[in-house]
Amino acid sequence: MEKIKTIGIAEVRPKLTQLVDEVSKGGQPYTIISGSHAKAVLMGVAEYNALIERLEDLEDIAEMNQAVREPESRMSWQEHKKKLKESDSISVGST
């Protein structure tokens, strides 16, 4: 990933539509600056979704690593299947 561009909030206002079109087509994200502080990041939905997916994968890996380190917290395959079914029914029901 290339370095994120920075842009002042006053500069964003008049060309927001252009910037949204740019990032939604795979363009580099922007850090929006107000004063001397970063306030927000403007990025395309596809890039955002990819970042969230990577984060979820890393969280899963961290949980697996933690389970390996704590033998007393291991569960049987049957318990694991039951837990997966419960989490699937919760996520399906909450959408």
KEZALO-155313 format. One record per residue (C-alpha): residue number from 1; residue in one letter; x, y, z. Coordinates in steps of 0.1 Angstrom, whole numbers, padded with zeros to 4 digits, always signed. Example, Ala and Ser with C-alpha at 12.3 -4.5 7.8 and 13.67 -1.06 7.14 Angstrom:
// residues 2
@resi->1	resn->a	px->+0123	py->-0045	pz->+0078
@resi->2	resn->s	px->+0137	py->-0011	pz->+0071
// end
This chain:
// residues 95
@resi->1	resn->m	px->+0000	py->+0000	pz->+0000
@resi->2	resn->e	px->+0013	py->+0034	pz->-0009
@resi->3	resn->k	px->+0015	py->+0063	pz->+0015
@resi->4	resn->i	px->-0019	py->+0079	pz->+0022
@resi->5	resn->k	px->-0024	py->+0113	pz->+0008
@resi->6	resn->t	px->-0033	py->+0142	pz->+0031
@resi->7	resn->i	px->-0058	py->+0169	pz->+0023
@resi->8	resn->g	px->-0071	py->+0198	pz->+0043
@resi->9	resn->i	px->-0108	py->+0198	pz->+0052
@resi->10	resn->a	px->-0113	py->+0232	pz->+0035
@resi->11	resn->e	px->-0099	py->+0217	pz->+0003
@resi->12	resn->v	px->-0122	py->+0186	pz->+0006
@resi->13	resn->r	px->-0154	py->+0205	pz->+0007
@resi->14	resn->p	px->-0156	py->+0218	pz->-0028
@resi->15	resn->k	px->-0143	py->+0186	pz->-0044
@resi->16	resn->l	px->-0158	py->+0159	pz->-0023
@resi->17	resn->t	px->-0177	py->+0143	pz->-0052
@resi->18	resn->q	px->-0145	py->+0141	pz->-0072
@resi->19	resn->l	px->-0125	py->+0126	pz->-0043
@resi->20	resn->v	px->-0152	py->+0100	pz->-0035
@resi->21	resn->d	px->-0152	py->+0090	pz->-0072
@resi->22	resn->e	px->-0114	py->+0087	pz->-0072
@resi->23	resn->v	px->-0112	py->+0065	pz->-0041
@resi->24	resn->s	px->-0142	py->+0044	pz->-0050
@resi->25	resn->k	px->-0124	py->+0035	pz->-0083
@resi->26	resn->g	px->-0093	py->+0022	pz->-0064
@resi->27	resn->g	px->-0075	py->+0055	pz->-0059
@resi->28	resn->q	px->-0053	py->+0061	pz->-0029
@resi->29	resn->p	px->-0070	py->+0070	pz->+0003
@resi->30	resn->y	px->-0069	py->+0104	pz->+0018
@resi->31	resn->t	px->-0063	py->+0115	pz->+0054
@resi->32	resn->i	px->-0084	py->+0146	pz->+0060
@resi->33	resn->i	px->-0067	py->+0172	pz->+0081
@resi->34	resn->s	px->-0083	py->+0199	pz->+0102
@resi->35	resn->g	px->-0058	py->+0223	pz->+0117
@resi->36	resn->s	px->-0028	py->+0202	pz->+0123
@resi->37	resn->h	px->-0047	py->+0170	pz->+0132
@resi->38	resn->a	px->-0058	py->+0141	pz->+0112
@resi->39	resn->k	px->-0096	py->+0138	pz->+0116
@resi->40	resn->a	px->-0108	py->+0111	pz->+0091
@resi->41	resn->v	px->-0098	py->+0088	pz->+0063
@resi->42	resn->l	px->-0115	py->+0088	pz->+0030
@resi->43	resn->m	px->-0112	py->+0054	pz->+0012
@resi->44	resn->g	px->-0132	py->+0033	pz->-0012
@resi->45	resn->v	px->-0156	py->+0007	pz->+0001
@resi->46	resn->a	px->-0138	py->-0021	pz->-0015
@resi->47	resn->e	px->-0105	py->-0012	pz->+0003
@resi->48	resn->y	px->-0124	py->-0007	pz->+0036
@resi->49	resn->n	px->-0140	py->-0041	pz->+0033
@resi->50	resn->a	px->-0107	py->-0057	pz->+0025
@resi->51	resn->l	px->-0091	py->-0041	pz->+0056
@resi->52	resn->i	px->-0120	py->-0053	pz->+0078
@resi->53	resn->e	px->-0117	py->-0088	pz->+0064
@resi->54	resn->r	px->-0080	py->-0088	pz->+0071
@resi->55	resn->l	px->-0086	py->-0076	pz->+0106
@resi->56	resn->e	px->-0112	py->-0103	pz->+0113
@resi->57	resn->d	px->-0087	py->-0129	pz->+0099
@resi->58	resn->l	px->-0060	py->-0116	pz->+0123
@resi->59	resn->e	px->-0084	py->-0117	pz->+0152
@resi->60	resn->d	px->-0092	py->-0154	pz->+0144
@resi->61	resn->i	px->-0055	py->-0162	pz->+0142
@resi->62	resn->a	px->-0049	py->-0145	pz->+0176
@resi->63	resn->e	px->-0078	py->-0164	pz->+0192
@resi->64	resn->m	px->-0064	py->-0197	pz->+0178
@resi->65	resn->n	px->-0029	py->-0189	pz->+0191
@resi->66	resn->q	px->-0044	py->-0181	pz->+0225
@resi->67	resn->a	px->-0063	py->-0214	pz->+0225
@resi->68	resn->v	px->-0031	py->-0233	pz->+0217
@resi->69	resn->r	px->-0012	py->-0216	pz->+0245
@resi->70	resn->e	px->-0040	py->-0224	pz->+0270
@resi->71	resn->p	px->-0045	py->-0262	pz->+0269
@resi->72	resn->e	px->-0072	py->-0261	pz->+0296
@resi->73	resn->s	px->-0093	py->-0239	pz->+0273
@resi->74	resn->r	px->-0093	py->-0264	pz->+0245
@resi->75	resn->m	px->-0127	py->-0278	pz->+0235
@resi->76	resn->s	px->-0137	py->-0310	pz->+0217
@resi->77	resn->w	px->-0146	py->-0310	pz->+0180
@resi->78	resn->q	px->-0182	py->-0315	pz->+0190
@resi->79	resn->e	px->-0181	py->-0285	pz->+0213
@resi->80	resn->h	px->-0164	py->-0265	pz->+0185
@resi->81	resn->k	px->-0191	py->-0275	pz->+0159
@resi->82	resn->k	px->-0218	py->-0265	pz->+0183
@resi->83	resn->k	px->-0202	py->-0231	pz->+0190
@resi->84	resn->l	px->-0198	py->-0225	pz->+0152
@resi->85	resn->k	px->-0235	py->-0233	pz->+0146
@resi->86	resn->e	px->-0246	py->-0210	pz->+0174
@resi->87	resn->s	px->-0224	py->-0181	pz->+0161
@resi->88	resn->d	px->-0237	py->-0187	pz->+0125
@resi->89	resn->s	px->-0273	py->-0186	pz->+0137
@resi->90	resn->i	px->-0267	py->-0154	pz->+0156
@resi->91	resn->s	px->-0250	py->-0136	pz->+0127
@resi->92	resn->v	px->-0277	py->-0148	pz->+0102
@resi->93	resn->g	px->-0304	py->-0137	pz->+0126
@resi->94	resn->s	px->-0289	py->-0103	pz->+0132
@resi->95	resn->t	px->-0286	py->-0092	pz->+0096
// end
